[in-house]
C-alpha cells in the first residue's frame, strides 16, 4: 500500500532527527514496520537488522531448503505434512508464511528484441470477447487476429466459434485483405494448428498443412510457455480490446465485422509503426506488401463438411438446428456442406436440399415442398402438422389446445379453425388474439376470432377474405356462364292446367 507523502515525511524526520527506531515509528504512526522499512530503503538507507527470535521452524530450515532446492514448486501443504512427520508442531498458516521467505525465486530472464524482414513473418492467435445471444442460442464471440511482424498491420475478424472452418475462412480473408501471404506464420499451440507435441516433435493438423501448401507459407508453432515469441499478436489483441472493442455498440456480427474492417484500415493503420516511429503502419505496409507471396488463382475451400445420420423424420441435425430434406431419404447417411450463409445436404454428390444457415438453437428450417410431399403421402399426419405449424407461428396455441383438451373440446376442429384464422390474419395477430383469449380464460377459437375482429376494427381495416380455390387446375380455371333469367319469367307466364295441379298435389 502506498503511504501518503506527509506520512513518509514524518517517518524520515522521526528516523533522522528524533533517532526513533523502526518499531517505535511503526507503533506511534499506526503503520506496519514493513512499510517503514520500504520508505527508508527508498530513501537510500539499508534495512534495519532486528535481533532474530527463536522459532519452531528453525530446526527444520535445513531440511526445508534442501527439499525446495530439489523441488522448487512443491506445495506448502505437502511440505507441511513432511515436516510434521519429522516432529514439527507449529500451525499450518504460520508455516506457509515462513516458507514463502525461503522458497527459491527464479532468476529473471532477459529477452532479445526480435526483428524481421518485410514480408517474412506474420503472427496468429484467437481472442475471446465474451458471448453473444442469437435467439435461444448463446455462442462465444471469438476474434481472429493476424498481424504482420514488420509493418504491424492488423487483420481482425470476429466469429461465433474457433473451429477449423472459421480458422480457414479467417486466413483466406486476411490474405485477400493484404493481397499476399507472409512466408512464415507463427502459431500458439492451438488445436487448429498443432494436434500433438512431444518436445521438438510436432504433429500439425493435416488441414492446416493443406492450407499452407495451397498458399505456400510455412506454419511454425512457438515454444511451449514462450508467449514472448509471438508478442506482436498478443499486443495487437490487447490493442483491439482497448482501442476498438471497449464501449463499442453493434447490431449483429456483420455490423461488428464491418466496423472492424474500417478500424483496421483507418485508426489502426494510421498509428505510428513500433518498428520505426518516423512512419505510420500504413506506410510500413506499403513497403512490405510487395514482398508478400502472391495469391494463387483459386481460393482454398473452406466449407464445413460433416456426415450425418438421418432418423425417421425428414430432418438433418446440424449445428443445433434441424434442416428439412425429401422424405424419400430418411434412414440414410448424408453429407452436409455448410458455408457461413448456406447449408446444403447432399447424397452421393446430388444436392437434396439447400437452406439459409441459422445460428439459433432448436430451430426447424423447412422447405415447404418437402413437408407438403410428406403430408400428401400421409394424410393422417395433417392434424399433427397443423399443430406444429400453429406452434411455430403462435407458441401460445399449445396452451390454448391443452386447456381446451381439459374441457373436453374437439381439438381437431379447434386446430382447423385456428389455421384458417392464421391464413386470414397472420402469425403476429393470431398470437395476440390467443393471448387475449387466454387472459379472459376462454380457450376457444370464437374468443380468438372476436379478439382479432376488435383488433381489425381498431386499425380501421377491411374484413379479410378467405377464398378457397380447387386444387385441380381444370376445375379452377373453368369459366362458368350464368343462366339467363328470361326462362324463369316464361314459367310464370304459363298457367297450370288441372292435370298439372293435381300432379302437384
C-alpha positions in Angstrom: 0.0 0.0 0.0 1.3 3.4 -0.9 1.7 5.8 2.0 0.7 9.5 1.8 3.6 11.9 1.2 3.1 13.6 4.5 3.3 10.3 6.4 6.5 9.4 4.5 8.0 12.8 5.5 7.1 12.1 9.2 8.8 8.7 9.0 12.0 10.2 7.6 12.0 13.0 10.2 11.5 10.7 13.2 14.2 8.4 11.9 16.9 11.0 11.1 16.1 13.8 13.6 14.4 12.1 16.5 16.5 8.9 16.2 13.4 6.7 16.7 13.7 3.0 15.9 11.7 1.4 13.1 9.4 -0.4 15.6 8.8 2.8 17.5 7.9 4.7 14.3 5.5 2.0 13.2 3.8 1.8 16.6 3.4 5.6 17.0 2.1 6.2 13.4 0.0 3.1 13.3 1.6 1.5 10.2 3.3 -1.8 9.6 7.1 -2.0 10.2 7.5 -3.3 6.6 6.1 0.0 5.3 8.6 1.9 7.4 11.4 -0.2 6.0 10.2 0.4 2.5 10.2 4.2 3.0 13.7 4.1 4.4 15.0 1.9 1.7 13.6 4.2 -1.0 15.5 7.0 0.7 18.7 5.0 0.3 19.0 3.6 3.8 19.9 0.0 4.5 17.2 -2.2 6.0 17.4 -2.2 9.8 18.6 -5.5 11.2 16.4 -6.9 14.0 17.5 -9.5 16.5 16.5 -13.0 15.4 13.9 -14.6 17.7 13.8 -18.4 18.1 11.1 -20.1 16.1 9.7 -23.7 16.0 10.8 -24.0 12.4 14.5 -23.3 13.0 15.5 -27.0 13.4 13.7 -27.8 10.1 15.0 -25.0 7.9 17.9 -27.1 6.6 15.6 -29.8 5.6 13.1 -27.4 4.0 15.8 -25.6 2.0 17.1 -29.0 0.7 13.7 -30.1 -0.4 12.9 -26.8 -2.1 16.2 -26.8 -3.9 15.3 -30.2 -5.4 11.6 -29.5 -5.9 11.1 -25.7 -6.2 7.4 -26.0 -7.0 6.4 -28.3 -4.2 3.3 -27.0 -2.4 3.4 -25.7 1.1 0.7 -28.1 2.2 2.8 -31.1 1.1 5.9 -29.7 2.7 4.0 -29.0 5.9 2.9 -32.7 6.0 6.6 -33.8 5.6 7.9 -31.6 8.4 5.0 -32.7 10.7 6.1 -36.3 10.2 9.5 -35.2 11.4 8.2 -33.6 14.6 7.1 -30.1 13.7 4.2 -28.9 15.9 3.5 -25.4 14.5 0.4 -24.2 12.8 -0.1 -24.6 9.0 -0.9 -21.0 8.3 2.2 -19.7 10.1 4.3 -22.4 8.3 3.0 -21.1 4.9 4.0 -17.6 5.8 7.5 -18.6 6.8 8.1 -20.9 3.8 7.3 -18.1 1.4 10.5 -16.3 2.6 12.7 -19.4 1.9 11.2 -20.6 -1.4 13.8 -20.1 -4.2 13.0 -17.4 -6.7 13.7 -17.9 -10.4 16.3 -15.7 -12.0 14.6 -13.1 -14.2 15.1 -13.9 -17.9 16.3 -11.3 -20.3 14.9 -11.3 -23.9 16.4 -10.0 -27.1 14.3 -7.6 -29.3 13.3 -9.7 -32.4 13.4 -8.0 -35.8 12.0 -9.4 -39.0 12.4 -8.5 -42.7 9.4 -7.2 -44.7 7.1 -9.9 -45.8 8.9 -12.5 -43.7 6.6 -13.3 -40.8 3.1 -13.0 -39.5 1.6 -14.0 -36.1 -1.8 -15.5 -35.5 -4.0 -16.0 -32.4 -7.6 -16.1 -31.2 -9.0 -13.7 -28.6 -12.1 -14.4 -26.5 -14.5 -11.4 -26.3 -17.4 -12.8 -24.3 -20.6 -14.3 -25.6 -23.4 -13.3 -28.0 -27.0 -14.4 -27.8 -28.8 -15.3 -31.0 -32.4 -16.3 -30.3 -32.2 -19.1 -27.8 -28.5 -19.9 -28.5 -25.6 -18.4 -26.6 -22.4 -18.5 -28.7 -18.8 -17.5 -28.0 -17.6 -14.3 -29.6 -14.1 -15.1 -30.9 -11.7 -12.6 -32.6 -9.2 -13.9 -35.1 -6.2 -11.6 -35.2 -3.3 -11.8 -37.7 -0.5 -9.2 -37.6 2.5 -8.7 -39.9 5.6 -8.6 -37.8 7.4 -5.9 -39.8 4.7 -3.3 -40.5 2.4 -4.3 -37.6 -0.6 -4.2 -40.0 -3.6 -5.9 -38.2 -6.3 -8.1 -39.7 -9.3 -8.5 -37.4 -12.4 -10.7 -38.0 -15.0 -11.9 -35.4 -16.6 -15.4 -35.5 -19.1 -17.4 -33.4 -16.6 -20.1 -32.7 -12.9 -21.0 -33.1 -13.3 -24.2 -35.1 -11.3 -25.2 -38.1 -13.8 -23.8 -40.7 -13.6 -20.4 -39.1 -9.8 -20.7 -38.8 -9.5 -21.4 -42.5 -12.0 -18.6 -43.5 -10.1 -16.1 -41.4 -6.8 -16.9 -43.1 -8.3 -16.6 -46.5 -9.9 -13.3 -45.6 -6.6 -11.9 -44.2 -4.6 -12.9 -47.3 -7.2 -11.3 -49.6 -7.3 -8.1 -47.5 -3.4 -7.8 -47.7 -3.1 -9.0 -51.3 -0.5 -11.5 -50.3 0.9 -14.1 -47.8 3.8 -13.8 -45.4 6.4 -16.5 -45.7 6.1 -17.8 -42.1 3.1 -17.7 -39.8 3.7 -18.2 -36.1 1.0 -20.0 -34.1 0.4 -20.7 -30.4 -0.2 -24.3 -29.6 -3.8 -24.1 -31.0 -5.8 -27.2 -31.6 -6.4 -26.0 -35.1 -2.7 -25.8 -35.7 -1.0 -28.5 -33.5 -2.5 -31.8 -32.7 0.3 -33.3 -30.7 3.7 -32.2 -29.4 6.4 -34.1 -27.7 9.5 -31.9 -27.1 10.7 -30.9 -30.6 8.4 -33.5 -32.3 5.3 -31.7 -33.6 2.3 -33.2 -35.4 0.5 -30.4 -37.3 -3.2 -30.5 -38.2 -3.4 -32.0 -41.7 -6.0 -29.4 -42.8 -3.5 -26.6 -41.8 -0.8 -28.3 -43.8 -3.2 -28.4 -46.8 -3.8 -24.7 -46.4 -0.1 -23.9 -46.1 0.6 -25.9 -49.2 -2.1 -24.1 -51.1 -0.8 -20.6 -50.1 2.9 -21.7 -49.9 3.7 -20.4 -46.4 5.4 -22.2 -43.5 3.4 -22.8 -40.3 5.6 -22.6 -37.3 4.4 -23.0 -33.7 6.1 -21.1 -30.9 7.8 -23.0 -28.0 5.6 -24.1 -25.0 5.2 -21.3 -22.4 7.0 -18.8 -24.7 4.4 -16.2 -25.3 7.2 -13.6 -25.9 7.9 -15.3 -29.3 4.6 -14.0 -30.6 4.4 -10.8 -28.6 3.3 -8.8 -31.6 -0.1 -10.5 -31.9 -0.5 -10.6 -28.1 -0.1 -6.8 -28.0 -2.3 -6.5 -31.1 -5.2 -8.4 -29.2 -4.7 -6.1 -26.2 -4.8 -3.1 -28.6 -8.0 -4.4 -30.1 -9.6 -4.8 -26.7 -8.7 -1.3 -25.5 -8.9 0.8 -28.7 -11.6 -1.0 -30.7 -13.9 -3.2 -28.7 -14.2 -1.2 -25.5 -17.6 0.6 -25.2 -18.5 -0.2 -28.9 -22.1 -0.7 -29.9 -23.1 -3.0 -32.8 -26.2 -4.7 -34.1 -25.1 -8.1 -35.3 -21.9 -10.0 -36.3 -21.9 -8.5 -39.8 -22.1 -5.0 -38.4 -19.3 -5.7 -35.9 -17.0 -7.1 -38.7 -17.7 -4.1 -40.9 -16.6 -1.8 -38.1 -13.6 -4.0 -37.5 -12.5 -3.7 -41.2 -13.0 0.1 -41.1 -10.9 0.3 -37.9 -8.1 -1.8 -39.3 -7.9 0.3 -42.4 -8.3 3.6 -40.5 -7.2 4.1 -37.0 -5.0 1.0 -36.6 -3.2 1.7 -39.9 -2.6 5.4 -39.1 -0.9 4.7 -35.8 2.9 5.1 -35.5 4.8 1.9 -36.5 6.5 0.5 -33.4 9.4 -0.7 -35.6 10.1 2.8 -36.9 8.3 5.7 -35.2 9.1 8.0 -38.0 6.4 6.4 -40.3 2.9 5.0 -39.8 1.8 1.4 -40.1 0.2 2.2 -43.4 3.5 3.5 -44.8 5.4 0.5 -43.5 2.8 -1.9 -45.0 3.3 -0.2 -48.4 6.9 -1.2 -48.2 6.1 -4.7 -47.0 3.2 -5.6 -49.4 5.4 -6.1 -52.5 7.5 -8.6 -50.5 4.5 -10.9 -49.7 3.9 -14.1 -51.6 1.4 -13.7 -54.4 -2.1 -15.2 -54.0 -3.0 -18.4 -56.0 -5.6 -18.2 -58.8 -8.2 -20.2 -56.8 -9.2 -19.8 -53.1 -8.9 -22.6 -50.6 -12.2 -24.5 -49.9 -13.5 -23.5 -46.5 -16.9 -25.1 -46.3 -17.7 -27.2 -43.3 -18.2 -30.9 -44.2 -20.0 -33.3 -41.9 -21.5 -36.8 -42.3 -24.9 -37.0 -40.6 -27.3 -39.9 -39.9 -31.0 -39.2 -40.7 -33.6 -40.6 -38.5 -37.3 -41.5 -39.2 -38.3 -37.8 -39.6 -37.1 -35.9 -42.8 -34.7 -33.6 -40.9 -30.9 -33.3 -40.7 -29.4 -32.1 -37.4 -26.5 -29.6 -38.0 -25.1 -27.1 -35.5 -28.0 -27.3 -33.0 -30.8 -26.9 -35.7 -32.9 -29.2 -37.9 -33.0 -28.8 -41.8 -35.6 -30.5 -43.9 -34.9 -33.0 -46.6 -37.1 -35.0 -49.0 -38.9 -37.8 -47.1 -37.5 -40.4 -49.5 -34.0 -40.1 -47.9 -34.8 -40.9 -44.3 -32.8 -43.6 -42.5 -29.7 -42.8 -44.5 -26.2 -41.2 -44.0 -26.0 -37.9 -45.9 -23.3 -35.2 -46.2 -23.7 -31.6 -45.1 -21.7 -28.8 -46.7 -22.1 -25.5 -44.8 -20.9 -22.0 -45.6 -21.4 -19.0 -43.3 -24.7 -18.3 -45.0 -26.0 -21.6 -46.6 -26.4 -25.2 -45.6 -26.5 -27.9 -48.4 -27.5 -31.5 -47.9 -26.0 -34.0 -50.4 -26.4 -37.7 -51.2 -23.5 -39.0 -53.3 -22.9 -35.6 -54.8 -26.5 -34.9 -55.5 -27.9 -31.8 -53.8 -31.1 -32.8 -52.0 -31.8 -29.5 -50.1 -30.4 -26.0 -49.7 -31.3 -23.8 -46.7 -30.2 -20.5 -45.3 -28.0 -21.1 -42.3 -29.3 -20.4 -38.8 -27.2 -19.6 -35.8 -30.1 -20.0 -33.4 -30.8 -23.2 -31.4 -33.5 -25.7 -31.7 -35.0 -24.2 -34.9 -36.7 -26.1 -37.8 -35.6 -24.7 -41.1 -38.0 -26.2 -43.7 -38.7 -26.3 -47.4 -42.5 -26.3 -47.8 -42.2 -28.6 -50.7 -40.5 -31.3 -48.5 -43.3 -31.1 -45.9 -46.1 -30.9 -48.5 -44.9 -34.1 -50.2 -44.8 -36.0 -46.9 -48.2 -34.6 -45.8 -49.8 -35.7 -49.1 -48.4 -39.2 -48.7 -49.5 -39.5 -45.1 -52.9 -37.9 -44.6 -53.1 -38.9 -41.0 -50.1 -36.6 -40.3 -52.1 -33.5 -41.3 -53.5 -32.8 -37.9 -50.1 -33.1 -36.2 -48.6 -31.0 -38.9 -51.3 -28.3 -38.3 -50.4 -28.3 -34.6 -46.7 -27.9 -35.3 -47.5 -25.1 -37.8 -49.5 -23.3 -35.1 -46.8 -23.8 -32.5 -44.2 -22.2 -34.9 -46.5 -19.3 -35.8 -48.2 -18.7 -32.4 -46.5 -20.5 -29.4 -49.4 -19.7 -27.1 -51.6 -22.1 -29.3 -50.1 -25.0 -27.3 -51.5 -23.6 -24.1 -54.9 -23.0 -25.6 -55.1 -26.5 -27.0 -54.1 -28.0 -23.7 -56.7 -26.0 -21.8 -59.3 -26.9 -24.5 -58.5 -30.6 -24.0 -59.1 -30.3 -20.3 -62.6 -29.0 -21.1 -63.3 -31.9 -23.5 -63.4 -29.8 -26.7 -62.8 -31.2 -30.1 -59.1 -30.4 -30.7 -59.3 -31.2 -34.5 -62.0 -28.6 -35.0 -60.2 -26.0 -32.9 -56.9 -26.7 -34.8 -58.6 -26.3 -38.2 -60.3 -23.1 -37.1 -57.0 -21.6 -35.8 -55.3 -22.5 -39.0 -57.9 -20.6 -41.0 -57.5 -17.6 -38.7 -53.7 -17.9 -39.2 -54.2 -17.7 -43.0 -56.5 -14.7 -42.8 -54.9 -12.6 -40.1 -51.2 -13.6 -39.9 -49.0 -15.0 -37.2 -48.5 -11.8 -35.1 -52.2 -11.0 -34.9 -53.1 -14.6 -34.1 -50.6 -14.7 -31.3 -52.1 -11.5 -29.8 -55.7 -12.9 -30.2 -54.8 -16.2 -28.5 -53.1 -14.3 -25.6 -56.2 -12.2 -25.1 -58.5 -15.3 -25.1 -56.3 -17.0 -22.5 -56.2 -13.8 -20.4 -60.1 -13.9 -20.5 -60.0 -17.6 -19.5 -61.9 -18.6 -22.7 -59.7 -21.2 -24.5 -62.0 -21.3 -27.6 -61.4 -20.2 -31.2 -64.5 -18.0 -31.1 -62.9 -15.9 -28.4 -59.8 -15.7 -30.6 -61.9 -14.6 -33.6 -63.6 -11.9 -31.6 -60.3 -10.6 -30.3 -59.0 -10.5 -33.9 -62.1 -8.6 -35.1 -61.7 -6.0 -32.4 -58.1 -5.5 -33.4 -59.1 -5.2 -37.0 -61.7 -2.6 -36.2 -59.3 -0.6 -34.1 -57.0 -0.4 -37.1 -59.9 0.5 -39.4 -59.0 -2.4 -41.8 -61.5 -4.2 -44.1 -62.6 -7.7 -43.3 -60.2 -10.4 -44.5 -61.5 -12.5 -47.4 -60.8 -16.2 -47.5 -61.1 -17.7 -51.0 -60.6 -21.4 -51.2 -59.9 -22.5 -54.8 -60.0 -26.1 -56.0 -56.6 -27.8 -56.3 -57.5 -29.2 -59.8 -56.3 -26.7 -62.4 -59.0 -27.8 -64.9 -61.7 -27.0 -62.4 -60.0 -23.9 -61.0 -59.7 -22.3 -64.5 -63.2 -23.4 -65.6 -65.4 -20.5 -67.0 -69.0 -20.7 -65.6 -71.7 -18.8 -67.7 -74.7 -17.6 -65.7 -78.1 -18.8 -66.7 -80.5 -16.4 -68.4 -83.3 -15.2 -66.2 -85.8 -14.9 -69.0 -86.6 -18.6 -68.8 -87.9 -18.1 -65.2 -90.2 -15.3 -66.4 -91.7 -17.6 -69.0 -92.5 -20.2 -66.4 -94.7 -17.6 -64.6 -96.5 -16.6 -67.8 -98.0 -20.2 -68.5 -100.9 -21.0 -66.2 -101.1 -24.5 -64.8 -103.7 -26.9 -66.1 -105.9 -29.0 -63.8 -103.8 -32.1 -64.6 -100.6 -30.3 -63.5 -102.3 -29.0 -60.4 -103.4 -32.5 -59.5 -100.0 -33.8 -60.1 -98.5 -31.2 -57.8 -100.9 -32.3 -55.1 
